[in-house]
Amino acid sequence: MVTVGHHYPKQGRVILHIDMNAFYCSVHEAVEPELYKGKPIAVAGSVELRKGIIVTSSYTARGMGIKTGMQVRQALKICPDLILIRPDFELYRDFSRRFMQIAYSYSPMVESMSIDECFVDITGSKQFGTPMDIANSIQNRIMKELKLPCSIGVAPNKLLAKMGSDMKKPNGISVLRIRDVPYVLWDKPCNYLYGIGKKTADKLEKLGILTLGQLASADELLLTKQFGVLGAHLKRSANGIDPSLVNPEQEQSKSIGHTTTLPRDYTDRIEIHRVFLNLADQVARRLRKQELMALTIQITIRDPDMRTITRSVTLPTATEHMDDIYKTACELYDHQWDDGKPVRLLGITLQNLTMKEETFIQLDLFDYEKQPRREHLNKIMDGLRDKFGESAILTAGMMSDDPSAFIRNHKARGTSLQMDHLKKNPLHKEEEK
């Protein structure tokens, strides 16, 4: 555990990441301790439990070799005494709301990341004590009032707070400062960093970048050549730098998002990119209608078993253009999701929004005429859609031979969910603890 002083820094933010440990199973243990406390239990995501997979398991079961994603049949061979529980999402949402309310009592700056985790900006919460006082108080209250364990990371930004909450489980508190990054993270493999998946780590390894320390000192031009806009983001992250802000739920205007539940499981990369193209077009249009620019682009991916991940990147300059959003979303997907792995829900959310008239736009020195042309084209397309409807102009890449796969065809596949609806039902991410 990394330690920290007992005073707030003179400058900068103080962020907590609260991560509920083995949340689904812990809730069942809290509600019926006489049945489940201290026993090997698992929540399985199928009506026919023996044909399903393990959604999550208790720490007792994990100690016996049970893992998330394992087939139930295999899990029962490893642990014949494993107790299988059907998921109760209403119960989980109720406990989620209750632990979020505890967080809200220390700061209004709470960003729900999923049903079982949130960020809390406590920079302005000095009246409750030091950062460690607040972290301890929140952890103790969640245990006393809800009978649930949680891990908390304390850091100057969201990335390090998230990394800190993963350092000591269950029921730990870890502090991770930027000056600690070289000693704590740089000797770790690249996929140890939140946001770097196996595919990205494999590509980095081919470049001779095996550790986070090597990534932190890597040539940015080389990374940009290999990973596009993600290259600079990877280098910043390896140095512990994350400019993204805690985005409170009540400030919906600070994010614009659109998700779609697909009509069937998608595995083909081309089909998935087509969905992202439609989503990028829709969120970009909503962005321009509000005369906003976006600096951060986040994608949401959910598989058929409700396991969900979110990944985001902050661009070097703000954008309002569909092609920027689409390219970044596809890069995030390609670096984070294995080819052939089924997908059932996709989403794009634009964050760190600013008014267009107040936003500095960095023009390309070698293509300074590009920006005005893009803006002029956007105005023409937006005008035609305002007059003739959203489907008046579509690019060829948005269309599919399968009419049910066209995500604008709401009659065929149901209306796409909005991000604010998801936040009211915050099952964003199946826990990966």
C-alpha positions as CSV (number, residue, x, y, z in Angstrom):
1,M,0.0,0.0,0.0
2,V,1.3,3.4,-1.0
3,T,1.0,6.0,1.7
4,V,0.2,9.7,1.5
5,G,0.5,12.8,3.8
6,H,-2.5,13.8,5.9
7,H,-3.1,17.1,4.2
8,Y,-4.7,18.2,1.0
9,P,-2.3,19.3,-1.7
10,K,-2.0,23.1,-2.2
11,Q,-3.0,22.7,-5.8
12,G,-4.8,20.1,-7.9
13,R,-7.6,17.7,-7.4
14,V,-8.3,14.8,-5.0
15,I,-10.3,12.0,-6.5
16,L,-11.6,8.8,-4.9
17,H,-12.5,5.7,-6.9
18,I,-14.9,3.5,-4.9
19,D,-15.0,-0.1,-6.1
20,M,-17.4,-2.5,-4.6
21,N,-15.8,-5.9,-4.1
22,A,-17.4,-9.0,-5.7
23,F,-20.5,-6.8,-5.6
24,Y,-23.3,-9.2,-6.7
25,C,-22.2,-12.0,-4.4
26,S,-21.5,-9.5,-1.6
27,V,-25.1,-8.2,-1.8
28,H,-26.5,-11.8,-1.5
29,E,-24.2,-12.4,1.5
30,A,-25.4,-9.2,3.1
31,V,-29.1,-10.0,2.5
32,E,-29.0,-13.7,3.5
33,P,-25.8,-14.2,5.5
34,E,-27.1,-17.4,7.0
35,L,-27.2,-19.0,3.5
36,Y,-24.2,-17.5,1.8
37,K,-21.7,-15.8,4.2
38,G,-18.2,-17.3,3.8
39,K,-19.4,-19.9,1.4
40,P,-18.3,-20.5,-2.2
41,I,-21.1,-18.8,-4.2
42,A,-21.4,-17.6,-7.8
43,V,-23.9,-15.6,-9.8
44,A,-24.6,-17.2,-13.2
45,G,-26.0,-15.3,-16.1
46,S,-28.3,-18.0,-17.5
47,V,-31.8,-19.3,-16.8
48,E,-30.3,-22.8,-17.2
49,L,-27.5,-22.3,-14.7
50,R,-25.6,-25.5,-15.7
51,K,-25.4,-24.3,-19.3
52,G,-24.5,-20.7,-18.5
53,I,-21.3,-18.9,-17.4
54,I,-20.1,-17.5,-14.1
55,V,-20.9,-13.7,-14.0
56,T,-19.0,-13.3,-10.7
57,S,-18.1,-15.3,-7.7
58,S,-17.4,-14.7,-4.0
59,Y,-13.8,-14.4,-2.7
60,T,-14.2,-17.8,-1.1
61,A,-15.1,-19.4,-4.5
62,R,-12.2,-17.5,-6.1
63,G,-9.9,-19.0,-3.7
64,M,-11.0,-22.4,-4.9
65,G,-10.3,-21.5,-8.6
66,I,-13.6,-20.2,-9.7
67,K,-13.2,-17.3,-12.3
68,T,-15.5,-14.9,-14.0
69,G,-16.4,-16.2,-17.5
70,M,-15.9,-19.8,-16.6
71,Q,-18.6,-22.2,-17.8
72,V,-20.9,-23.3,-14.9
73,R,-20.3,-27.0,-15.7
74,Q,-16.5,-26.5,-15.4
75,A,-16.9,-24.5,-12.2
76,L,-18.9,-27.3,-10.6
77,K,-16.2,-29.8,-11.5
78,I,-13.7,-27.6,-9.7
79,C,-15.9,-26.9,-6.8
80,P,-18.9,-29.3,-6.4
81,D,-20.1,-27.4,-3.3
82,L,-20.4,-24.1,-5.3
83,I,-23.7,-22.4,-4.7
84,L,-25.3,-21.0,-7.8
85,I,-27.5,-17.9,-7.6
86,R,-29.7,-16.4,-10.3
87,P,-29.0,-12.7,-10.8
88,D,-31.4,-10.2,-9.2
89,F,-30.7,-6.9,-10.9
90,E,-33.3,-4.9,-9.0
91,L,-31.7,-5.9,-5.7
92,Y,-28.2,-4.9,-7.1
93,R,-29.6,-1.6,-8.3
94,D,-31.1,-0.9,-4.9
95,F,-27.8,-1.5,-3.1
96,S,-26.0,0.5,-5.8
97,R,-28.2,3.5,-5.2
98,R,-27.6,3.2,-1.4
99,F,-23.8,3.2,-1.7
100,M,-23.9,6.0,-4.2
101,Q,-25.9,8.1,-1.7
102,I,-23.2,7.5,0.9
103,A,-20.7,8.9,-1.6
104,Y,-23.0,11.9,-2.3
105,S,-23.0,12.8,1.3
106,Y,-19.3,13.8,1.1
107,S,-19.4,15.5,-2.3
108,P,-21.9,16.4,-5.1
109,M,-19.2,15.6,-7.6
110,V,-20.0,11.9,-8.0
111,E,-19.7,10.1,-11.4
112,S,-21.3,6.6,-11.6
113,M,-19.2,4.4,-13.8
114,S,-21.3,1.3,-13.4
115,I,-23.6,-0.4,-10.9
116,D,-20.6,-1.1,-8.6
117,E,-18.2,1.7,-8.9
118,C,-17.9,5.5,-8.9
119,F,-15.5,8.4,-8.9
120,V,-15.8,11.1,-6.2
121,D,-14.1,14.5,-6.5
122,I,-13.4,15.5,-2.8
123,T,-11.2,18.5,-3.6
124,G,-13.8,20.8,-2.0
125,S,-14.7,18.5,0.9
126,K,-12.1,19.6,3.4
127,Q,-14.8,20.0,6.1
128,F,-15.0,16.2,6.3
129,G,-11.2,15.9,7.1
130,T,-8.2,14.7,5.1
131,P,-8.5,12.5,2.0
132,M,-7.7,9.5,4.1
133,D,-10.3,10.5,6.8
134,I,-12.9,10.7,4.0
135,A,-11.9,7.4,2.4
136,N,-11.9,5.6,5.7
137,S,-15.3,7.1,6.7
138,I,-16.9,6.1,3.4
139,Q,-15.5,2.6,3.6
140,N,-16.7,2.2,7.2
141,R,-20.2,3.5,6.5
142,I,-20.6,1.2,3.5
143,M,-19.6,-1.8,5.7
144,K,-21.7,-0.7,8.7
145,E,-24.9,0.4,6.8
146,L,-24.8,-2.1,3.9
147,K,-22.6,-4.9,5.1
148,L,-20.6,-4.6,1.9
149,P,-16.8,-4.5,1.4
150,C,-15.3,-2.0,-1.0
151,S,-11.8,-0.8,-2.1
152,I,-11.0,2.8,-2.5
153,G,-8.2,4.5,-4.5
154,V,-7.1,8.1,-3.5
155,A,-5.3,10.0,-6.2
156,P,-4.9,13.4,-8.0
157,N,-6.8,12.0,-11.1
158,K,-9.3,9.4,-12.2
159,L,-6.8,7.0,-13.8
160,L,-4.6,6.8,-10.7
161,A,-7.6,6.6,-8.4
162,K,-8.9,3.6,-10.5
163,M,-5.4,2.0,-10.4
164,G,-5.3,2.6,-6.6
165,S,-8.6,0.9,-5.9
166,D,-7.3,-2.2,-7.7
167,M,-4.1,-2.4,-5.6
168,K,-5.6,-3.8,-2.4
169,K,-8.7,-6.0,-2.4
170,P,-11.0,-6.7,-0.7
171,N,-11.7,-3.8,1.6
172,G,-8.4,-1.9,1.1
173,I,-7.5,1.8,0.7
174,S,-4.5,2.8,-1.4
175,V,-3.1,6.2,-2.3
176,L,-1.3,6.7,-5.6
177,R,0.3,10.0,-6.4
178,I,2.0,11.0,-9.7
179,R,5.4,11.0,-8.0
180,D,4.7,7.4,-7.0
181,V,4.1,6.2,-10.5
182,P,7.8,5.4,-11.4
183,Y,8.2,3.3,-8.3
184,V,4.8,1.6,-8.3
185,L,3.9,1.1,-11.9
186,W,6.9,1.4,-14.2
187,D,8.2,-2.1,-13.6
188,K,4.8,-3.6,-14.4
189,P,3.8,-5.1,-17.8
190,C,1.9,-2.7,-20.1
191,N,-1.5,-4.5,-19.6
192,Y,-1.3,-3.8,-15.9
193,L,-2.4,-0.2,-16.7
194,Y,-6.1,0.4,-16.8
195,G,-7.2,0.8,-20.4
196,I,-4.6,-1.4,-22.0
197,G,-5.9,-4.7,-23.1
198,K,-4.1,-7.8,-24.5
199,K,-4.3,-6.6,-28.1
200,T,-2.6,-3.3,-27.3
201,A,-0.1,-4.9,-25.1
202,D,0.8,-7.4,-27.8
203,K,1.4,-4.6,-30.3
204,L,3.5,-2.7,-27.8
205,E,5.6,-5.8,-27.2
206,K,6.3,-6.1,-31.0
207,L,7.7,-2.5,-30.7
208,G,10.0,-3.7,-27.9
209,I,7.9,-1.9,-25.2
210,L,7.4,-4.5,-22.5
211,T,6.9,-2.4,-19.3
212,L,5.1,0.8,-18.3
213,G,8.4,2.5,-17.7
214,Q,9.4,1.8,-21.3
215,L,6.0,3.1,-22.5
216,A,6.3,6.2,-20.4
217,S,9.6,7.1,-22.2
218,A,8.7,5.8,-25.6
219,D,8.9,8.0,-28.7
220,E,5.5,9.7,-29.1
221,L,5.8,9.8,-32.9
222,L,6.4,6.1,-33.0
223,L,3.3,5.5,-30.8
224,T,1.2,7.8,-32.9
225,K,2.2,6.1,-36.1
226,Q,1.2,2.7,-34.6
227,F,-1.9,3.6,-32.6
228,G,-3.2,6.9,-34.0
229,V,-4.5,9.4,-31.5
230,L,-4.3,6.6,-28.8
231,G,-0.5,6.8,-29.0
232,A,-0.1,10.0,-27.1
233,H,-2.9,8.9,-24.7
234,L,-1.0,5.7,-23.9
235,K,2.2,7.6,-23.2
236,R,0.4,10.1,-20.9
237,S,-1.3,7.3,-19.0
238,A,2.0,5.5,-18.4
239,N,3.2,8.7,-16.8
240,G,0.1,8.9,-14.6
241,I,-1.4,11.8,-16.5
242,D,-5.2,11.9,-17.0
243,P,-6.9,15.3,-17.7
244,S,-10.5,13.9,-17.6
245,L,-12.8,15.4,-15.0
246,V,-15.3,13.8,-12.7
247,N,-18.6,14.3,-14.5
248,P,-21.6,14.4,-12.1
249,E,-24.7,12.6,-13.2
250,Q,-26.9,15.6,-12.7
251,E,-24.9,17.6,-15.2
252,Q,-26.2,15.7,-18.3
253,S,-25.3,18.6,-20.6
254,K,-21.6,17.8,-19.9
255,S,-21.9,14.5,-21.9
256,I,-23.6,13.4,-25.1
257,G,-24.0,9.7,-25.6
258,H,-25.9,7.1,-27.6
259,T,-25.9,3.3,-27.3
260,T,-27.7,0.7,-29.2
261,T,-28.6,-2.9,-28.3
262,L,-27.9,-4.9,-31.5
263,P,-30.5,-7.2,-33.1
264,R,-28.2,-10.2,-32.7
265,D,-24.7,-11.0,-31.5
266,Y,-22.2,-9.2,-33.8
267,T,-18.7,-10.8,-34.3
268,D,-17.7,-9.3,-37.6
269,R,-15.4,-6.3,-37.3
270,I,-16.8,-4.6,-40.4
271,E,-20.4,-4.8,-39.1
272,I,-19.2,-3.4,-35.7
273,H,-17.4,-0.5,-37.4
274,R,-20.6,0.2,-39.3
275,V,-22.5,0.5,-36.0
276,F,-19.9,2.9,-34.7
277,L,-20.2,5.0,-37.9
278,N,-23.9,5.4,-37.3
279,L,-23.4,6.1,-33.6
280,A,-20.7,8.7,-34.4
281,D,-22.9,10.4,-36.9
282,Q,-25.8,10.7,-34.4
283,V,-23.7,12.0,-31.4
284,A,-21.8,14.4,-33.6
285,R,-25.1,15.8,-34.9
286,R,-26.4,16.3,-31.4
287,L,-23.1,17.9,-30.5
288,R,-23.4,20.4,-33.3
289,K,-27.0,21.2,-32.5
290,Q,-25.9,22.4,-29.1
291,E,-23.0,24.2,-30.6
292,L,-20.5,22.2,-28.5
293,M,-17.1,20.6,-29.0
294,A,-15.9,17.3,-27.4
295,L,-12.4,16.6,-26.1
296,T,-13.0,13.1,-24.8
297,I,-14.5,10.1,-26.6
298,Q,-15.7,7.0,-24.7
299,I,-17.0,3.7,-26.1
300,T,-19.1,1.1,-24.3
301,I,-19.0,-2.6,-25.3
302,R,-21.3,-5.2,-23.8
303,D,-21.2,-8.9,-24.6
304,P,-24.2,-11.4,-24.5
305,D,-23.5,-12.2,-20.9
306,M,-23.9,-8.6,-19.7
307,R,-20.2,-8.1,-19.1
308,T,-19.5,-4.5,-20.1
309,I,-16.4,-2.3,-20.4
310,T,-16.0,1.4,-21.1
311,R,-12.8,2.9,-22.6
312,S,-12.1,6.5,-23.3
313,V,-9.4,8.7,-24.8
314,T,-8.8,12.4,-24.6
315,L,-8.0,14.0,-28.0
316,P,-5.2,16.6,-28.5
317,T,-7.8,19.1,-29.7
318,A,-11.6,19.3,-29.4
319,T,-13.8,18.1,-32.3
320,E,-17.4,18.3,-33.6
321,H,-16.8,16.0,-36.6
322,M,-18.2,12.6,-37.1
323,D,-15.1,11.2,-38.8
324,D,-12.9,12.1,-35.8
325,I,-15.3,10.5,-33.4
326,Y,-15.7,7.4,-35.7
327,K,-12.0,6.9,-36.2
328,T,-11.3,7.2,-32.5
329,A,-14.1,4.8,-31.5
330,C,-12.9,2.2,-33.9
331,E,-9.3,2.5,-32.7
332,L,-10.5,2.1,-29.1
333,Y,-12.6,-1.0,-30.1
334,D,-9.8,-2.6,-32.2
335,H,-7.3,-2.2,-29.3
336,Q,-9.6,-3.5,-26.6
337,W,-11.8,-6.2,-28.0
338,D,-10.6,-9.6,-29.5
339,D,-11.7,-10.4,-33.0
340,G,-14.6,-12.8,-33.2
341,K,-15.7,-12.2,-29.6
342,P,-19.5,-11.5,-29.7
343,V,-20.9,-8.1,-29.0
344,R,-24.5,-7.3,-28.1
345,L,-24.4,-3.5,-27.2
346,L,-22.3,-0.7,-28.4
347,G,-22.2,3.0,-27.5
348,I,-20.3,6.2,-27.9
349,T,-20.3,9.0,-25.3
350,L,-18.7,12.5,-25.9
351,Q,-17.3,14.1,-22.7
352,N,-15.3,17.2,-21.7
353,L,-17.7,19.4,-23.7
354,T,-17.1,23.1,-24.3
355,M,-19.0,25.8,-26.1
356,K,-17.7,26.0,-29.7
357,E,-17.3,29.7,-29.7
358,E,-15.1,29.5,-26.6
359,T,-13.0,26.5,-27.9
360,F,-9.5,26.8,-29.4
361,I,-9.1,24.6,-32.4
362,Q,-5.6,23.7,-33.4
363,L,-5.4,23.7,-37.2
364,D,-3.2,21.3,-39.1
365,L,-0.2,23.4,-40.4
366,F,-0.1,21.4,-43.6
367,D,-3.9,21.3,-44.3
368,Y,-5.2,24.5,-42.8
369,E,-8.1,24.6,-45.3
370,K,-9.5,21.3,-44.2
371,Q,-11.3,22.7,-41.1
372,P,-13.5,25.3,-43.0
373,R,-14.4,22.7,-45.6
374,R,-15.5,20.2,-43.0
375,E,-17.6,22.8,-41.2
376,H,-19.3,23.9,-44.4
377,L,-20.1,20.2,-45.3
378,N,-21.5,19.7,-41.8
379,K,-23.8,22.8,-42.2
380,I,-25.1,21.5,-45.5
381,M,-25.8,18.0,-44.2
382,D,-27.4,19.3,-41.0
383,G,-29.6,21.6,-42.9
384,L,-30.9,18.9,-45.2
385,R,-31.6,16.6,-42.3
386,D,-33.4,19.4,-40.4
387,K,-35.6,19.8,-43.4
388,F,-36.1,16.2,-44.7
389,G,-35.3,14.0,-41.7
390,E,-32.4,12.2,-40.2
391,S,-32.2,9.5,-42.9
392,A,-32.2,12.1,-45.8
393,I,-28.4,11.8,-46.1
394,L,-26.5,8.6,-45.2
395,T,-23.0,7.5,-46.2
396,A,-22.6,4.1,-47.9
397,G,-20.8,2.8,-44.9
398,M,-23.9,3.3,-42.7
399,M,-25.9,0.8,-44.7
400,S,-26.1,-3.0,-44.3
401,D,-27.6,-5.8,-46.4
402,D,-29.5,-6.8,-43.3
403,P,-32.3,-4.3,-42.7
404,S,-32.6,-5.3,-39.0
405,A,-29.0,-4.3,-38.5
406,F,-29.5,-0.7,-39.5
407,I,-29.5,1.0,-36.1
408,R,-31.6,3.9,-37.3
409,N,-34.5,1.5,-38.1
410,H,-36.1,1.8,-34.7
411,K,-39.2,-0.1,-35.8
412,A,-37.1,-3.1,-36.7
413,R,-34.9,-3.2,-33.7
414,G,-36.3,-0.9,-31.0
415,T,-35.3,2.6,-29.9
416,S,-31.7,3.0,-28.9
417,L,-31.0,3.7,-25.3
418,Q,-29.7,7.1,-24.2
419,M,-26.9,7.5,-21.7
420,D,-29.1,9.2,-19.2
421,H,-31.4,6.2,-19.3
422,L,-28.4,3.9,-18.6
423,K,-27.4,6.1,-15.7
424,K,-30.9,5.7,-14.2
425,N,-30.3,1.9,-14.5
426,P,-26.6,1.9,-14.0
427,L,-25.7,-1.6,-15.2
428,H,-22.8,-0.2,-17.3
429,K,-20.1,-2.8,-16.4
430,E,-20.2,-6.2,-15.1
431,E,-17.6,-6.2,-12.3
432,E,-14.1,-7.4,-13.2
433,K,-12.8,-7.5,-9.6
